[in-house]
C-alpha cells in the first residue's frame, strides 16, 4: 500500500534564512498587521480594568448630582423642565429627566442610573449594562447641557466609545459565570464516562475599530488643547499664575501656592503643562515602541491631571481623563504583573481566597437572576443565530458611523481646524452630535488662561429687614454671604460653576432664577425669610499679574432686580 505525499510546490530558489519577503503583498500584510496590533488591538484585561474605573467615575458623577438633585432636576429648582422645554438650551437635546417634575420622580431616575452603573461596575450582563449606562449618562448630562463642562463631555465620550468594546471578559460576574459554564459538562443520556478535552487557552486580545476610537479621542483632546493655547499668557509663561487666581475654581492648595508663586515657577509650570499636552498625541499614536510610549502617556496623563486637581475644581474633567488610561495598558504589562504576583505564595493564597469568596457570592447572585429560575428561555432559532453572527460587522459599521460624526464635529468646532479647512456640519450631523453629546471643541483655558474672575451675589431683603443671599448659601456654603467681593476658593460644584458662567448672557432663563430666589422661605421653612426685594449682581475682578497677590479692578453690575 502506498500513500501519496502532499503536493510539491513548483521549483523556485530557496529563500535565504533571515531575509524579509519584500513582495508588495508581503509588505502590505506586514503594514496591516502593524496597524492592527498598534491601533486596533487591546488586551481584554485592560478593557475590563477600564470598565471598572469608568463605572467608579460615573458613580462619582451620579452622587455629586444626587446631592444637588432638587436644584437641577426638579421644578422646585433653579431651572425647571418646562423652562428648558419652552426655551431649549440646545437645538437637539435628549434626556429622560425631562419627564421628572417632582423630587420623587427625579429620585426614581437616579435610582435607575445607580442600578445601571453598579451593573457596569460588577460586570453583570455587561453589554446590557453598557447600553443602559449610556442612556442614563446622556439623560443626566442632557438635562443640564446648558451648563455642562468639558469634563462631562470627555466622560460621556468614553462611555459611548466603550459601549462597543467587550469590557466584561475579566473581573466581572459575567466572566465567573462563563468559566463555570465551560467547566460544567453538558448533560448526556449516554452512561459512558465523559471525556473532556483540554481547555483552550483563553484569548486575551480584542480587535476592533472601537479601540482606535478611544485612543484617537484622547489624542484629539490633547492635540487641539495644545494647538489652541497660543495666547499671550501661554507664550510668556504666566498662564498658571492666572489660573490659580480664579477663586471660583481654586482649591485651598492653589490659595497656598499662589502666595509662593514666583514668575520663574509660573513659567516652569506653564511650559511644562503645555509641553505635556503637546507630547501626548505623539506618544498615544506612535507606531514605534508602542508599549513604552503608552506607558509614558499613562504616567503623563495621570500626573498632569492630578496636578490640575490639586489646584482647580474641574468637576469630571480630571477623573474623566484619567479613566482613559487603563485602556492603554499593554498585555505584556498585565503578564508581568501576574508573574510578579505569582512569585509570592502569600499573594497567591490571598488571591485564591478572595477569588473563591467572590465566586461564591456571584454564583448565589446568579442563582437569583438566572432566567431559567423564573421563566424558561428557548434556544435561539436560525434567525436569531444569523443575527448574532452579524453583530460584529454591525458593531464595526456603527463605530465607523460615529467616528465619522465625531470627526466632522472636530472640523466644525475647533478653530485650529478652520485654519486648514473652513468646514461646517450638515444639519443631520449637527443633530446627531447634540443628541449623543459627541462634542469635540477642545480649548480649555485657550487661547488665553482666564484673567478675570467672577461670582454671582444676591442682596435680598427679608420682610423683617435682614439681608440674605439665597444663591451663595447653596452654591458656596463656605462663603454663604460674600457680599461685593470674591472670596478665596469659593468651592462651588462644577454644575454651579457652569451655571454661573453661562446664565448672565442667557436672559431666557432669568425668570426661572428670579422665581427660585423668591421661593427662599419654602426651602428654609421660616416664614420670616420671605423676600421683600432683591438685586442679583455679577461681581468681577481682574486676577493679579505674576509677583502680585491682590486682585485689581473690583466691579459689579446688576443682572436682575425685583421688584423692578
C-alpha positions in Angstrom: 0.0 0.0 0.0 1.4 3.4 -0.9 0.4 6.8 0.2 0.7 9.9 -1.8 2.5 12.8 -0.1 1.4 16.4 -0.1 1.6 18.2 -3.5 5.0 19.7 -4.1 5.5 23.4 -4.7 6.9 24.4 -8.1 10.7 24.6 -8.2 11.9 28.0 -7.0 15.1 29.3 -5.4 15.1 28.7 -1.6 14.9 31.9 0.3 18.0 32.8 2.3 17.3 32.3 6.1 16.7 35.6 7.8 15.7 37.6 4.8 12.4 39.5 4.7 9.9 39.0 1.9 9.8 42.3 0.0 6.9 41.5 -2.4 4.1 44.1 -2.4 1.7 41.6 -0.9 4.0 40.7 1.9 4.7 44.4 2.7 1.0 45.2 2.7 0.4 42.3 5.0 3.1 43.5 7.4 1.8 47.0 7.4 -1.8 45.8 8.1 -0.6 43.6 10.9 1.3 46.5 12.4 -1.7 48.8 12.2 -3.9 46.0 13.6 -1.6 45.4 16.6 -0.9 49.0 17.4 -4.2 50.8 16.8 -6.9 48.2 16.7 -6.0 45.7 19.4 -6.5 45.9 23.1 -5.9 43.5 25.9 -9.2 42.2 27.4 -7.8 42.8 30.9 -7.2 46.5 30.0 -10.8 46.8 28.8 -12.1 45.2 32.0 -9.9 47.5 34.2 -11.2 50.4 32.1 -14.8 49.3 32.7 -14.3 49.3 36.5 -12.6 52.8 36.5 -15.2 54.2 34.2 -18.1 52.9 36.4 -16.4 54.4 39.5 -16.2 57.8 37.8 -19.8 57.6 36.7 -20.9 56.8 40.2 -18.9 59.7 41.5 -20.7 62.0 39.0 -24.1 60.5 39.9 -23.6 61.0 43.7 -22.4 64.6 43.1 -25.5 65.3 41.1 -27.7 63.5 43.6 -26.6 65.9 46.3 -28.0 68.7 44.2 -30.9 66.8 42.6 -33.5 69.3 43.8 -31.7 72.2 42.3 -31.1 70.9 38.8 -33.6 68.0 38.2 -36.9 69.2 39.7 -39.3 72.1 39.1 -38.5 73.3 42.6 -35.0 74.0 41.4 -33.3 76.8 39.6 -34.1 75.6 36.0 -37.4 73.7 35.8 -38.0 71.3 32.9 -40.8 73.4 31.4 -38.3 76.3 31.1 -35.9 74.2 29.1 -38.7 72.7 27.0 -40.0 76.2 26.3 -36.5 77.6 25.6 -34.2 74.6 24.8 -30.6 75.1 25.8 -29.6 73.3 22.6 -31.3 72.6 19.3 -31.4 68.8 19.8 -31.3 67.5 23.3 -32.3 64.1 24.7 -33.0 63.5 28.4 -35.4 61.2 30.2 -35.1 63.5 33.1 -37.4 66.0 31.3 -40.1 63.7 32.5 -39.3 64.5 36.1 -41.1 67.4 37.7 -41.1 66.4 41.4 -38.3 65.2 43.6 -39.6 61.6 43.9 -39.8 61.4 40.1 -36.2 62.6 39.8 -35.2 60.2 42.6 -36.6 57.2 40.6 -34.5 58.2 37.7 -31.4 58.5 39.8 -32.0 55.0 41.3 -32.3 53.6 37.8 -29.0 55.2 36.9 -27.5 53.8 40.1 -28.6 50.3 39.1 -27.1 50.6 35.6 -23.8 52.0 36.9 -23.5 49.3 39.6 -24.2 46.6 37.0 -21.4 48.0 34.8 -19.1 48.1 37.8 -19.5 44.4 38.7 -19.9 43.3 35.1 -23.4 41.9 35.4 -25.0 41.4 31.9 -22.2 43.8 30.8 -23.4 44.6 27.3 -26.9 45.4 28.5 -25.3 47.5 31.4 -23.2 49.4 28.9 -26.3 50.3 26.8 -28.3 51.3 29.9 -25.3 53.3 31.3 -25.0 55.2 28.0 -28.7 56.1 28.0 -28.5 57.1 31.7 -25.4 59.2 31.2 -26.9 61.1 28.2 -30.1 61.7 30.2 -28.2 63.0 33.2 -26.0 65.3 31.2 -28.7 66.3 28.7 -30.8 67.8 31.5 -28.0 70.2 32.5 -26.5 70.6 29.0 -26.8 74.4 29.3 -24.0 74.5 31.8 -22.1 71.2 31.5 -18.3 71.5 31.1 -15.6 69.7 29.3 -15.3 67.1 32.0 -18.9 65.9 31.3 -18.1 65.8 27.6 -15.0 63.6 28.0 -16.7 61.3 30.4 -19.7 60.9 28.0 -17.4 60.2 25.0 -15.6 57.5 26.9 -18.9 55.9 27.9 -20.1 55.9 24.3 -16.9 54.5 22.7 -16.5 51.7 25.2 -20.1 50.6 24.7 -18.7 48.9 21.6 -16.0 47.0 23.5 -16.2 43.7 25.4 -15.3 45.1 28.9 -16.8 42.2 30.9 -14.5 39.4 29.9 -12.4 39.7 33.1 -13.1 40.6 36.7 -16.8 40.5 36.3 -19.9 38.5 37.2 -20.2 37.5 33.5 -16.6 36.2 33.5 -17.2 34.0 36.6 -20.4 32.6 35.1 -18.7 32.0 31.7 -15.9 30.0 33.4 -18.5 28.0 35.3 -20.4 27.1 32.2 -17.1 26.0 30.5 -16.2 23.8 33.5 -19.5 22.1 33.7 -20.0 19.3 31.1 -23.4 19.2 29.3 -25.9 16.6 30.4 -25.8 13.4 28.4 -28.1 10.4 28.3 -25.1 8.2 27.5 -24.0 6.4 30.7 -20.5 6.1 29.3 -17.9 8.3 31.0 -17.5 11.7 29.5 -14.0 12.7 28.4 -13.5 16.4 28.4 -11.0 17.9 26.0 -8.3 20.1 27.4 -9.5 23.7 27.8 -8.3 26.0 25.1 -6.2 28.9 26.3 -8.3 32.0 26.9 -7.9 34.7 24.3 -6.8 38.0 25.8 -6.8 40.3 22.8 -9.7 42.0 21.1 -9.5 43.7 17.8 -12.0 46.5 16.8 -12.2 50.0 15.5 -13.7 50.8 18.9 -10.1 50.5 20.3 -8.9 53.1 17.8 -11.8 55.4 18.7 -10.8 55.5 22.4 -7.1 56.2 21.7 -7.7 58.7 18.8 -10.3 60.5 21.0 -7.7 61.0 23.7 -5.1 62.2 21.2 -7.5 64.7 19.6 -8.3 66.2 23.0 -4.7 66.9 23.8 -3.8 67.9 20.3 -6.3 70.7 20.0 -5.9 71.8 23.6 -2.2 72.3 22.8 -2.7 73.9 19.4 -5.2 76.4 20.7 -3.0 77.6 23.6 -1.4 80.4 21.6 -2.4 83.4 23.7 -0.1 85.9 25.3 -0.1 84.4 28.8 0.8 81.0 27.5 3.7 82.4 25.5 5.1 84.4 28.3 4.6 81.7 30.9 2.1 83.4 33.2 -1.0 81.2 32.4 -0.7 79.0 35.5 -0.4 82.1 37.7 -3.7 83.5 36.3 -5.4 80.0 36.5 -4.7 79.6 40.2 -6.1 83.1 41.0 -9.5 82.1 39.7 -11.3 81.9 43.1 -14.4 80.3 41.6 -12.2 77.3 40.7 -9.2 77.5 43.1 -8.6 74.8 45.8 -7.1 75.5 49.2 -3.7 74.3 47.8 -3.9 76.8 44.9 -4.5 79.6 47.5 -1.4 78.4 49.4 0.6 78.0 46.1 -0.1 81.5 44.7 1.4 83.0 47.9 4.7 81.3 46.9 4.3 81.6 43.1 7.3 83.4 41.5 7.4 84.4 37.9 10.0 81.7 37.3 7.9 79.0 38.9 4.9 80.1 36.9 6.9 79.7 33.7 8.1 76.2 34.6 4.5 75.0 35.4 3.0 76.8 32.3 5.6 75.5 29.8 5.6 72.1 31.5 1.8 71.6 31.2 1.9 72.9 27.6 4.7 70.6 26.6 3.0 67.6 28.2 -0.2 68.3 26.2 1.8 68.7 23.0 3.7 65.4 23.6 0.8 63.2 24.4 -0.7 62.9 20.9 2.6 61.7 19.6 3.0 59.2 22.4 -0.5 57.9 22.0 -0.3 57.4 18.2 3.3 56.4 17.9 3.7 53.2 15.7 7.1 52.6 17.3 8.0 51.4 20.8 4.3 51.4 21.4 4.4 49.7 24.8 6.9 52.2 26.2 5.2 55.2 24.6 1.8 54.2 26.1 3.5 53.7 29.5 4.9 57.2 29.3 1.5 58.5 28.2 -0.2 56.9 31.2 2.2 58.5 33.6 1.9 61.9 31.9 -1.9 61.9 31.8 -2.2 60.9 35.4 0.5 63.3 36.6 -0.9 66.2 34.6 -4.4 65.8 35.8 -3.5 65.2 39.4 -1.7 68.5 39.2 -4.9 70.1 37.9 -6.9 68.5 40.7 -4.6 69.9 43.3 -5.2 73.4 42.1 -8.5 73.6 40.4 -12.1 72.2 40.9 -12.7 71.0 37.4 -15.6 68.6 38.1 -15.5 65.4 35.9 -12.5 66.6 33.8 -9.7 65.1 36.0 -11.3 61.7 36.8 -12.8 61.5 33.3 -9.4 62.0 31.6 -7.7 59.6 33.9 -10.4 57.0 33.2 -8.9 56.7 29.6 -5.6 55.4 30.9 -6.5 51.7 31.8 -7.4 51.1 28.1 -3.8 52.0 27.2 -2.1 49.2 29.3 -0.3 46.6 27.2 -1.0 42.9 27.6 2.7 42.4 28.4 2.4 44.6 31.4 -0.5 42.5 32.7 1.5 39.4 32.1 4.5 40.9 34.0 2.2 41.8 36.9 0.8 38.3 37.0 4.3 36.8 37.1 5.3 39.2 39.9 2.2 38.2 41.8 2.8 34.5 41.4 6.3 34.8 43.0 4.8 35.2 46.4 2.9 32.2 47.9 1.1 34.6 50.3 -0.1 36.8 47.5 -1.3 33.7 45.5 -3.1 32.3 48.5 -4.7 35.6 49.2 -5.9 35.9 45.6 -7.2 32.4 45.7 -9.2 33.0 48.9 -10.6 36.3 47.5 -11.5 34.7 44.2 -13.2 31.8 45.9 -15.2 34.0 48.1 -16.2 36.4 45.3 -17.1 33.5 43.0 -19.4 32.1 45.8 -21.2 35.3 46.2 -21.5 35.8 42.4 -22.9 32.3 41.9 -25.5 32.9 44.7 -26.5 36.1 42.9 -26.7 34.3 39.6 -29.0 31.7 41.1 -31.5 34.5 41.7 -31.0 36.2 38.4 -30.8 33.2 36.1 -33.7 33.4 33.6 -34.5 29.7 33.9 -35.4 30.2 37.6 -38.4 32.2 36.7 -39.1 31.6 33.0 -37.8 29.1 30.5 -35.8 30.6 27.7 -35.8 28.8 24.4 -32.6 28.2 22.4 -32.1 30.8 19.7 -33.6 29.8 16.4 -31.9 30.1 13.0 -32.9 33.7 12.5 -31.6 34.7 16.0 -28.4 32.8 15.3 -27.9 34.5 12.0 -28.4 37.9 13.6 -25.8 37.0 16.3 -23.3 36.1 13.6 -23.7 39.6 12.1 -23.4 41.5 15.3 -19.6 42.0 15.0 -20.0 43.5 11.5 -22.8 45.7 12.7 -20.7 46.9 15.6 -17.9 48.0 13.4 -20.3 49.7 11.0 -21.8 51.6 13.9 -18.3 52.6 15.2 -17.3 53.9 11.7 -20.5 56.0 11.5 -19.9 57.5 15.0 -16.3 58.2 14.2 -17.4 60.0 11.0 -19.9 62.1 13.0 -17.2 62.9 15.7 -14.6 63.6 13.0 -17.0 66.0 11.3 -17.6 67.8 14.6 -13.8 68.1 15.1 -13.5 70.0 11.9 -16.6 72.1 12.7 -15.9 73.0 16.4 -12.2 73.7 16.6 -10.9 77.0 15.3 -7.5 75.4 14.8 -9.1 73.1 12.2 -10.8 76.0 10.4 -7.3 77.4 9.6 -6.9 74.4 7.4 -10.4 73.9 6.1 -13.5 76.0 6.7 -16.0 73.3 7.3 -19.5 73.3 8.8 -21.6 70.3 9.8 -24.6 69.3 7.8 -27.8 69.7 9.9 -28.3 65.9 10.4 -24.7 65.5 11.7 -25.2 68.5 14.0 -28.4 67.0 15.4 -26.6 63.6 16.0 -23.7 65.4 17.8 -26.1 67.2 20.1 -28.3 64.2 20.9 -25.4 61.9 21.7 -23.1 64.5 23.2 -20.3 64.0 20.7 -18.9 67.5 21.1 -15.3 68.0 20.1 -14.4 71.6 20.9 -11.1 71.3 22.9 -9.9 74.7 24.1 -9.6 74.5 27.8 -8.1 77.9 29.0 -7.4 78.8 25.4 -6.2 80.8 23.7 -5.6 82.6 27.0 -5.9 81.4 30.5 -8.8 83.5 32.0 -7.6 86.7 33.6 -11.0 87.8 35.0 -12.7 86.2 38.0 -16.4 86.4 38.8 -19.2 85.4 41.2 -23.0 85.9 41.4 -24.2 87.6 44.5 -27.8 88.2 45.6 -28.6 91.0 48.0 -32.1 90.0 49.2 -34.0 91.8 52.0 -36.5 89.8 54.0 -39.8 91.1 55.4 -38.1 91.6 58.8 -35.3 93.6 57.3 -32.4 91.1 57.2 -30.1 90.8 54.2 -29.6 87.2 52.9 -28.0 85.6 49.9 -30.1 82.6 48.8 -27.8 81.8 45.9 -24.4 81.6 47.7 -25.9 79.9 50.7 -26.3 76.8 48.4 -23.7 77.4 45.7 -20.8 78.4 48.1 -21.5 77.0 51.6 -18.0 78.0 52.7 -18.8 81.6 51.8 -22.6 81.9 52.1 -22.6 85.8 52.2 -19.7 87.0 50.2 -21.0 90.5 49.5 -19.3 92.6 46.9 -16.1 90.6 46.9 -14.9 87.3 45.5 -13.6 85.3 48.5 -10.6 82.9 48.1 -11.5 79.4 47.0 -15.3 79.7 46.6 -15.6 76.0 46.0 -18.9 75.6 44.1 -19.8 72.3 42.4 -18.9 72.2 38.7 -22.6 72.5 37.8 -23.0 75.7 39.8 -19.8 77.0 38.2 -21.1 76.2 34.8 -24.4 77.8 35.6 -22.8 81.0 36.8 -20.6 81.0 33.8 -23.4 80.9 31.3 -26.5 82.4 33.0 -25.5 86.1 32.7 -25.8 86.0 29.0 -28.9 83.8 28.8 -31.8 86.1 29.6 -34.4 83.5 28.7 -33.6 81.7 32.0 -33.5 84.8 34.3 -37.2 84.5 35.1 -36.7 80.9 36.4 -33.8 82.2 38.5 -35.9 85.0 39.9 -38.7 82.7 40.9 -36.2 80.3 42.6 -34.8 83.2 44.7 -38.3 84.2 45.7 -39.0 80.6 46.9 -36.3 81.0 49.5 -38.7 80.7 52.5 -40.1 77.4 51.1 -36.6 76.0 51.2 -35.7 77.3 54.7 -39.2 76.7 56.3 -39.1 80.1 58.0 -41.9 82.5 57.2 -39.8 85.5 58.1 -37.5 84.6 55.2 -40.0 85.8 52.7 -38.2 88.1 50.3 -39.4 91.7 50.1 -36.9 92.8 47.4 -33.6 91.6 45.9 -30.9 92.6 43.5 -28.7 90.0 41.8 -25.2 91.2 40.8 -22.4 89.8 38.8 -19.2 90.7 40.7 -15.9 90.7 38.8 -12.3 91.4 39.3 -9.0 91.1 37.4 -6.5 88.5 38.5 -3.2 89.9 39.7 -0.1 89.6 37.4 2.9 87.4 38.4 4.5 88.7 41.5 1.3 90.2 43.0 -1.4 88.8 45.2 -4.2 91.3 45.3 -6.9 91.3 42.6 -7.5 94.5 40.7 -10.5 96.5 39.4 -13.3 95.1 41.6 -16.6 95.9 39.9 -20.2 94.7 39.7 -23.3 95.1 37.6 -27.0 94.4 38.0 -28.4 91.2 36.4 -31.9 91.0 38.0 -33.8 93.5 40.1 -37.1 92.6 41.9 -39.4 94.3 42.0 -38.4 96.4 39.0 
